[in-house]
Amino acid sequence: MPARVGSFRSTGLSAAAASACLSLLCACEADDGGAQARAREMKVLAGETFSQAAEPGRCLHDDCARQQAGFAYAIRERVIDPDDCKGDEDFVEGCRQYGEDLDRAVDKALHLPNG
């Protein structure tokens, strides 16, 4: 039987081997280390302010301007690790809120306890 282009037969793989490879690829896509959850949360947070994303009582100032600036910076620069946030205390608080929200989304997707 001639090999067909686009079929597993053209690779010389048996049907069982092709099925095993497909299963492995599907498993890798499903367990992406939380990347899909992080991407979804980044989209959600892109439309929020620090005050909307923060826990109640986290903003101790009337307008939270420095926290909002840090939060907006984290969105713009796609800060993933909260430890990468630098600046004054209020700015860092806003930046960290973004990173911590991403961490929580990944932990939830991977069924890990919040740390």
VMD Tcl script that draws the C-alpha trace (Angstrom):
set ca {
  {0.00 0.00 0.00}
  {1.54 3.36 -0.96}
  {2.15 5.91 1.78}
  {-0.40 8.69 1.91}
  {0.72 12.23 2.57}
  {-0.63 13.47 5.87}
  {-1.21 10.00 7.26}
  {0.74 8.32 10.04}
  {1.54 5.52 7.56}
  {3.85 7.89 5.67}
  {5.99 8.14 8.81}
  {6.39 4.42 9.17}
  {4.60 4.42 12.54}
  {2.19 1.66 13.43}
  {-1.34 2.63 14.39}
  {-0.54 1.87 18.05}
  {2.58 4.04 17.99}
  {0.71 6.87 16.27}
  {-2.06 6.63 18.87}
  {0.48 6.73 21.71}
  {2.13 9.83 20.21}
  {-1.23 11.54 19.83}
  {-2.15 10.74 23.45}
  {1.17 12.17 24.62}
  {0.68 15.36 22.60}
  {-2.83 15.82 23.98}
  {-1.59 15.33 27.54}
  {1.12 17.94 27.02}
  {-1.40 20.43 25.69}
  {-3.80 19.81 28.57}
  {-1.07 20.17 31.24}
  {0.55 23.39 30.10}
  {1.81 24.38 33.53}
  {-0.97 26.91 33.92}
  {-0.08 28.98 30.85}
  {-3.66 29.00 29.58}
  {-4.99 29.98 33.00}
  {-2.39 32.76 33.20}
  {-3.34 34.03 29.74}
  {-7.05 34.04 30.64}
  {-6.37 35.92 33.88}
  {-4.18 38.45 32.03}
  {-7.14 39.20 29.74}
  {-9.48 39.64 32.72}
  {-7.06 41.86 34.62}
  {-6.38 44.02 31.56}
  {-9.85 45.51 32.02}
  {-9.59 46.05 35.77}
  {-8.13 48.67 38.08}
  {-6.13 48.02 41.22}
  {-9.19 48.77 43.36}
  {-11.27 46.24 41.45}
  {-8.63 43.51 41.66}
  {-7.48 44.08 45.23}
  {-9.03 42.50 48.29}
  {-11.32 44.85 50.24}
  {-9.29 47.10 52.54}
  {-6.01 46.69 50.62}
  {-6.18 50.22 49.31}
  {-5.59 52.44 52.30}
  {-5.44 55.72 50.38}
  {-8.30 57.76 48.96}
  {-7.39 57.32 45.31}
  {-4.80 54.49 45.32}
  {-2.93 56.36 42.56}
  {0.48 54.78 43.21}
  {-1.00 51.29 43.55}
  {-2.95 51.85 40.34}
  {0.24 53.00 38.61}
  {1.99 49.81 39.69}
  {-0.95 47.66 38.62}
  {-1.11 49.40 35.22}
  {2.66 48.98 34.83}
  {2.36 45.23 35.53}
  {-0.41 44.91 32.94}
  {1.52 46.89 30.34}
  {4.84 45.10 30.95}
  {3.20 41.69 31.51}
  {4.89 41.19 34.87}
  {4.39 37.54 35.74}
  {6.53 37.19 38.86}
  {5.42 39.45 41.75}
  {9.04 39.51 42.94}
  {10.00 41.41 39.76}
  {8.14 44.51 40.98}
  {10.41 47.42 41.94}
  {9.71 50.94 43.11}
  {8.17 52.71 46.08}
  {6.03 50.69 48.49}
  {2.63 51.69 47.04}
  {3.76 51.18 43.42}
  {5.12 47.73 44.30}
  {1.87 46.86 46.07}
  {-0.11 47.51 42.89}
  {2.38 45.65 40.73}
  {2.42 42.68 43.12}
  {-1.39 42.53 43.13}
  {-1.29 41.75 39.42}
  {1.39 39.07 39.78}
  {-0.34 37.52 42.78}
  {-3.63 37.35 40.87}
  {-1.85 35.50 38.06}
  {-0.28 33.11 40.58}
  {-3.69 32.39 42.13}
  {-5.22 31.67 38.70}
  {-2.41 29.23 37.87}
  {-2.63 27.55 41.29}
  {-6.38 27.16 40.88}
  {-5.97 25.66 37.38}
  {-3.37 23.21 38.66}
  {-5.43 22.48 41.78}
  {-2.67 23.72 44.09}
  {-3.38 25.27 47.50}
  {-2.95 29.04 47.57}
  {0.35 29.94 49.13}
}
mol new
graphics top color blue
foreach p $ca { graphics top sphere $p radius 0.5 }
foreach p [lrange $ca 0 end-1] q [lrange $ca 1 end] { graphics top cylinder $p $q radius 0.2 }
display resetview
